Amino acid sequence: MKKILAFIFLISSFTQAQHTINGTMSPAIKSDWVTLHKIEGARQFFIQNTKIKIDSFTVEGEKQTLGRFNFTLPKKTKVGAYRITYSLEGGGFVDFIYNKENINFGFHPEYPNQSVTFTESKENKIYRTYLDQKAKGQQYLDSIQILALQNPDLNLKRKYKTAIKKVNSIQQKYLKATEGMYVRPFIEASSSNSPSEIIPSPEKYMSNIIDTFFDKIDFNNKTLLNSFFLVDQITEYIFSINYSDDEATQQKLYKESVDKVFSKIEVISFKKDMIEFLIGQFEASKNLELIDYLFENHYNKLPIGVQNKKFKEDKLSILAAEIGRIAPDFSWKENSKTLALSRLKDAENYLLIFWSTGCAHCLREIPEVHKFLNENKEVKVIAFSLEKNDFSWKKYKNKLPNWHHILGLNKWKNKTAQAYNISSTPSYFVLNADKKIIAKPKHLKDVKLYFTNK
């Protein structure tokens, strides 16, 4: 009898220790799955996934859908920041905090973080309410500041002082309300940096925002380090606050902002993750200058044992054949001589084409390229043919005189093709005399357009 009671007690205590995450999205989406991750700085770790259950109902004669999902958390689930993601173009997600309590929330899948409402979870409810109230107070304060900049003759000092007093009172209210709570560091770090008086010029206004942006943030706080908060703040600072329409100025601002960010971060593991995260962000926009800057000025200065050699090699190899890079070198035999791309000096520009005699599209386009550039003495074509053997290539290359012809065996596994990330043929690269990649036309019409307008 005692053993049975002990077993029942054990099961009961385990059940009570488990918590649930319940979510609803309206309208429902076509995706079947929602995935739960734990957020730790710039990284996220898979926890589990679950299916979306669809409910249909009618409101005022119109059919509506509601998607529901549920996670039952293991007893060992750690306190911290979590994220649910669901399949939606652009990658939909909702972030929240787990601190040993059930969580219940609803949201619109197209703008989740703006619409999310927590109906259960003391931590998330108070943090969300704080963010909403703070945003309203700050927006009103900022509107007074902007109005003062637009109309310097208006006397708005009293209004501004009343508004900033309101913003500060909201801050104090929630600092007091969250004493001892897990969410407290997020509220401390979100404190307003607005000056006590109206700033008289737009330049000083923007300068104040930039100079004080991180003043209230503790980059050594473990709660913030293991959450989405710091990554969100850093991303906003680099990509939104430091903005210019001028491309050269923007590159300068990017460099200055990343330098400031990494001057704040002392925790090496987080610094490494953040650099890798930003490299990924700049990779999406093919900003090679900033990727190189991050590697040379920040990543390479991390302790050797911390650096991820494979990450660096992979990123640099992926970007090796992008516009602005010196084209990866290769050599070949031609008329009993060994030639190399880097040593060619027979033209002002080069058109490097990766093609194949087994590609019907190539067999239509390549003769047209030859006809189009045949009389152009300033452009030399380098035809790199990806083949399984040399049988067809030996015959076909004779139809294309005055070109440099290279046989690339092993087709897609050819090392040069891999260095250029070739996934389809024909692929075009325009190089200048120094073999820098200056254009990557997608189609024959783009090749013609480039050299016609040059």
C-alpha positions in Angstrom: 0.0 0.0 0.0 2.8 2.4 0.9 4.5 1.7 -2.4 1.3 2.5 -4.3 0.8 5.8 -2.4 4.5 6.7 -3.0 4.1 6.0 -6.8 0.8 8.1 -7.0 2.6 11.0 -5.1 5.5 10.8 -7.6 3.2 10.9 -10.6 1.2 13.8 -9.1 4.3 15.9 -8.3 5.7 15.3 -11.8 2.4 16.4 -13.4 2.2 19.5 -11.2 5.7 20.4 -12.2 4.9 20.5 -15.9 3.7 23.6 -17.5 2.0 24.3 -20.8 2.3 26.9 -23.6 -1.0 27.5 -25.4 -1.3 29.7 -28.4 -4.1 30.8 -30.8 -3.7 32.5 -34.1 -6.5 34.2 -36.0 -6.8 33.8 -38.8 -5.3 30.3 -39.1 -2.5 29.7 -41.6 -2.0 26.8 -44.0 1.1 25.5 -42.2 0.8 22.4 -40.1 3.6 23.0 -37.6 4.7 25.3 -34.9 8.2 25.0 -33.5 9.4 25.9 -30.0 13.0 27.2 -29.5 15.0 28.4 -26.5 16.7 31.7 -27.2 20.2 32.3 -26.0 21.6 35.5 -27.4 22.1 35.2 -31.1 21.4 31.5 -31.1 18.3 29.4 -30.8 18.0 25.8 -29.7 15.2 23.4 -30.8 12.9 22.2 -28.0 10.0 20.5 -29.7 7.3 21.0 -32.3 3.6 20.5 -32.5 0.7 20.6 -35.0 -1.8 23.4 -35.5 -5.4 22.4 -35.0 -7.9 24.4 -37.1 -11.3 25.5 -35.8 -13.9 27.1 -38.1 -16.8 29.3 -37.0 -19.1 32.0 -38.5 -19.2 35.6 -37.5 -21.9 37.8 -39.0 -22.3 35.4 -41.9 -18.6 35.2 -42.7 -16.5 32.0 -42.1 -13.5 32.6 -39.8 -10.7 30.3 -38.8 -8.7 29.9 -35.6 -5.5 28.0 -35.2 -4.6 26.4 -31.9 -1.4 24.8 -30.7 -0.1 23.5 -27.4 3.2 22.5 -25.9 3.6 20.5 -22.7 7.0 21.4 -21.2 9.3 18.8 -19.7 9.9 19.2 -15.9 13.6 20.1 -16.7 12.6 23.1 -18.9 14.9 26.0 -18.1 13.7 29.5 -17.1 14.5 31.9 -19.9 13.5 33.4 -23.3 11.7 31.3 -25.8 10.3 31.6 -29.3 7.6 29.9 -31.3 8.0 30.0 -35.1 5.5 29.0 -37.7 5.7 28.8 -41.5 4.8 32.1 -43.0 6.5 34.1 -45.7 9.2 36.1 -43.9 9.3 33.7 -41.0 6.7 34.4 -38.4 7.5 34.2 -34.7 6.5 35.2 -31.2 9.0 35.7 -28.3 8.1 35.3 -24.7 9.6 34.5 -21.2 9.1 31.2 -19.4 9.5 31.3 -15.6 7.8 28.1 -14.3 4.2 29.1 -15.1 1.6 28.3 -17.8 1.6 30.7 -20.8 -1.4 31.4 -22.9 -1.5 34.0 -25.7 -3.2 34.9 -29.0 -1.9 36.8 -32.0 -2.5 37.7 -35.7 0.0 35.6 -37.8 0.8 38.4 -40.2 2.0 40.8 -37.5 2.6 38.6 -34.4 4.7 40.8 -32.1 2.5 43.8 -32.6 -0.7 41.9 -32.0 0.2 39.3 -29.3 -1.9 39.4 -26.2 -1.1 37.2 -23.1 -4.0 36.0 -21.1 -2.0 33.8 -18.8 1.5 34.3 -17.4 2.3 36.9 -14.9 5.8 37.6 -16.3 4.6 38.1 -19.9 1.4 40.0 -19.1 3.2 42.6 -17.0 6.1 43.0 -19.5 3.6 43.3 -22.4 1.6 45.9 -20.6 4.7 47.8 -19.7 5.9 47.8 -23.4 2.5 49.1 -24.5 2.2 51.9 -21.9 5.9 52.9 -22.4 5.5 53.0 -26.2 2.4 55.3 -25.9 4.2 57.6 -23.5 7.4 57.7 -25.5 5.5 58.4 -28.8 3.7 61.3 -27.2 7.0 62.7 -25.9 8.7 62.3 -29.2 5.8 64.0 -31.0 6.3 67.1 -28.9 10.1 67.0 -29.6 9.5 66.7 -33.4 6.8 69.4 -33.3 9.3 71.7 -31.6 11.9 71.0 -34.3 9.4 71.7 -37.0 8.0 74.9 -35.3 10.8 76.5 -33.2 8.6 79.4 -32.3 6.2 77.3 -30.3 6.6 77.2 -26.6 6.3 73.5 -25.8 8.6 73.3 -22.7 5.8 72.7 -20.2 4.2 70.1 -22.4 7.5 68.3 -22.8 8.2 68.3 -19.1 4.8 66.9 -18.3 5.2 64.2 -20.9 8.7 63.1 -19.8 7.4 63.1 -16.2 4.7 60.6 -17.4 7.3 58.4 -19.1 9.5 58.3 -16.0 6.5 57.6 -13.8 5.6 54.6 -16.0 9.2 53.3 -15.7 9.2 53.7 -11.9 5.8 52.0 -11.6 6.9 48.9 -13.4 10.3 48.7 -11.8 8.5 48.6 -8.4 5.9 46.1 -9.7 8.6 43.7 -11.0 10.9 43.5 -8.0 12.2 39.9 -7.8 10.7 38.9 -11.1 12.6 37.4 -14.0 11.4 40.2 -16.4 12.9 43.0 -14.2 16.3 43.3 -16.2 14.3 43.8 -19.4 12.4 46.7 -17.9 15.6 48.3 -16.4 17.3 48.1 -19.8 14.2 49.6 -21.6 14.3 52.8 -19.6 14.0 56.0 -21.7 17.1 57.9 -22.7 15.2 61.1 -23.5 16.8 64.3 -22.3 15.1 66.4 -19.6 14.5 69.3 -22.0 13.7 69.8 -25.7 16.7 69.5 -28.0 16.9 72.6 -30.3 18.2 71.0 -33.6 17.6 67.8 -35.6 21.4 67.0 -35.6 21.6 67.2 -31.8 18.4 65.2 -31.5 19.8 62.3 -33.6 23.2 62.6 -32.0 21.6 62.2 -28.6 19.7 59.1 -29.7 22.9 57.5 -31.0 25.1 58.5 -28.1 22.8 57.4 -25.4 21.2 54.3 -27.0 23.0 51.7 -24.9 23.3 53.8 -21.7 20.7 51.8 -19.7 21.7 48.4 -21.0 23.9 46.1 -18.9 25.8 43.9 -21.4 27.0 41.6 -18.6 23.5 40.7 -17.3 23.0 37.0 -17.8 19.2 37.3 -18.2 19.7 39.8 -21.1 22.5 37.8 -22.6 20.4 34.7 -22.7 17.4 36.3 -24.4 16.2 38.0 -27.6 16.6 41.5 -26.0 20.2 42.4 -26.8 20.1 41.0 -30.3 16.9 43.1 -31.0 18.5 46.2 -29.6 21.8 45.8 -31.5 19.9 45.1 -34.7 17.8 48.2 -34.3 20.9 50.3 -33.5 22.9 49.1 -36.5 20.2 48.8 -39.2 17.6 51.5 -38.2 19.1 54.2 -36.0 22.3 54.6 -38.0 20.8 55.2 -41.4 21.7 57.2 -44.5 20.3 57.3 -48.0 23.9 57.8 -49.3 25.6 54.5 -49.9 29.1 55.6 -48.9 27.8 57.3 -45.7 25.8 54.2 -44.9 28.8 52.0 -45.1 30.7 54.4 -42.8 27.8 54.3 -40.3 27.7 50.5 -40.4 31.3 50.3 -39.4 31.0 52.9 -36.7 27.9 51.3 -35.2 29.4 47.8 -35.1 32.6 49.1 -33.5 30.5 50.8 -30.8 28.4 47.6 -30.3 31.5 45.4 -29.8 33.2 48.0 -27.5 30.2 47.3 -25.2 30.3 43.5 -25.2 32.8 41.9 -22.8 31.4 38.3 -22.8 33.5 36.6 -25.4 31.0 33.8 -26.3 28.2 36.4 -26.9 30.6 38.6 -28.9 31.4 35.7 -31.2 27.8 34.7 -31.7 26.9 38.4 -32.3 29.6 38.8 -34.9 28.5 35.6 -36.7 24.9 36.8 -36.6 25.8 40.2 -38.1 27.9 38.5 -40.8 24.7 36.5 -41.7 22.7 39.7 -41.9 25.2 41.4 -44.2 25.5 38.2 -46.2 21.8 38.5 -47.1 22.4 41.9 -48.7 25.7 40.8 -50.2 27.5 43.5 -48.3 31.0 42.1 -48.8 32.7 45.3 -47.4 31.0 44.9 -44.0 31.6 41.1 -43.9 35.3 41.6 -44.5 35.3 44.4 -41.9 33.7 42.2 -39.3 36.1 39.4 -40.0 39.2 41.6 -40.0 38.4 44.0 -37.2 36.4 41.8 -34.8 36.2 38.1 -35.5 39.9 37.6 -36.2 40.7 39.4 -32.9 38.8 36.9 -30.8 40.9 34.2 -29.0 41.9 31.5 -31.5 40.1 28.9 -29.4 36.8 30.7 -29.7 36.9 31.3 -33.5 35.0 28.8 -35.6 37.4 28.1 -38.5 34.8 26.2 -40.5 32.3 29.1 -40.2 34.9 31.5 -41.6 36.0 29.2 -44.4 32.4 28.5 -45.4 31.3 32.2 -45.4 34.4 33.3 -47.4 34.0 30.5 -49.9 30.3 31.2 -50.4 31.1 34.9 -51.1 34.3 34.3 -53.1 32.6 34.8 -56.5 30.4 37.8 -55.6 30.7 41.2 -57.3 33.6 43.1 -55.9 35.8 40.1 -55.2 38.9 39.1 -57.2 37.7 36.1 -59.2 39.0 32.7 -57.8 42.1 31.8 -59.8 42.5 28.7 -62.0 44.9 27.5 -64.6 44.7 25.4 -67.8 46.7 24.2 -70.8 46.3 26.0 -74.1 48.5 25.5 -77.2 51.1 23.7 -75.0 51.3 26.6 -72.6 50.0 26.8 -69.1 47.8 29.8 -68.6 46.2 31.2 -65.4 43.2 33.6 -65.1 45.2 35.9 -62.8 48.0 36.3 -65.3 45.9 37.0 -68.4 46.6 40.4 -70.0 45.0 40.2 -73.4 41.8 42.3 -72.8 40.3 45.2 -70.8 37.4 43.0 -69.8 36.7 39.3 -69.6 33.5 37.4 -69.9 33.8 34.1 -67.9 31.2 31.6 -68.9 30.5 28.3 -67.2 28.6 26.1 -69.7 28.3 22.5 -70.9 27.8 20.7 -74.2 25.1 18.7 -72.4 23.1 21.8 -71.7 20.5 22.5 -74.4 20.1 26.1 -73.2 23.9 26.6 -73.5 24.0 25.2 -77.0 21.4 27.9 -78.0 23.1 30.8 -76.1 26.8 30.2 -76.5 26.8 30.7 -80.4 24.9 33.9 -79.9 27.5 35.2 -77.3 30.2 34.3 -79.8 28.5 36.2 -82.6 27.7 39.2 -80.4 31.3 39.6 -79.1 33.2 38.4 -82.1 34.2 41.9 -83.2 34.7 43.3 -79.7 38.5 43.5 -79.2 38.2 44.9 -75.7 36.5 41.7 -74.4 37.9 38.2 -74.2 35.8 35.2 -73.5 36.9 32.5 -71.1 34.7 29.5 -71.7 34.8 27.0 -68.9 33.0 23.8 -70.0 31.7 21.5 -67.3 31.8 17.9 -68.7 31.8 14.3 -67.8 34.4 13.6 -70.5 36.1 15.6 -73.3 34.4 13.9 -76.3 31.7 16.5 -77.3 33.8 19.4 -75.9 36.8 18.8 -78.3 34.5 19.1 -81.3 32.3 21.9 -80.2 35.1 24.3 -79.0 36.3 24.5 -82.6 33.1 26.4 -83.5 34.1 29.1 -81.0 37.5 30.5 -82.2 39.4 33.2 -80.4 38.1 32.2 -77.0 40.0 30.7 -74.1 38.7 27.2 -73.7 38.9 25.2 -70.5 37.7 21.7 -69.9 36.2 21.2 -66.4 35.9 17.5 -65.7 33.7 16.0 -63.0 31.0 18.5 -63.9 29.2 19.9 -60.8 31.9 18.4 -58.6 34.7 20.3 -60.4 36.6 22.3 -57.9 36.6 25.5 -59.9 32.9 25.3 -60.5 32.4 24.8 -56.7 34.7 27.8 -56.0 32.3 29.9 -58.2 29.2 28.3 -56.6 27.9 27.2 -60.0 24.5 25.5 -59.8 23.3 26.0 -63.3 24.6 26.6 -66.8 25.2 29.0 -68.5 26.5 31.2 -65.7 28.2 34.5 -66.6 30.8 36.6 -64.8 32.2 39.9 -66.1 35.8 40.7 -64.9 37.9 43.8 -65.3 41.6 43.8 -66.3 42.5 43.0 -62.6 40.1 40.0 -62.6 37.8 41.7 -60.2 34.2 40.5 -60.7 32.3 43.6 -61.8 29.0 42.1 -63.0 27.1 38.8 -62.9 24.6 38.9 -65.8 21.8 36.3 -65.3 20.8 35.9 -68.9 22.1 36.4 -72.4 20.0 39.6 -72.8 21.8 40.9 -69.6 25.2 40.2 -71.2 24.3 42.1 -74.3 22.8 45.0 -72.4 26.0 45.2 -70.2 28.4 45.4 -73.1 26.2 47.5 -75.3 25.9 50.2 -72.6 29.5 50.0 -71.5 
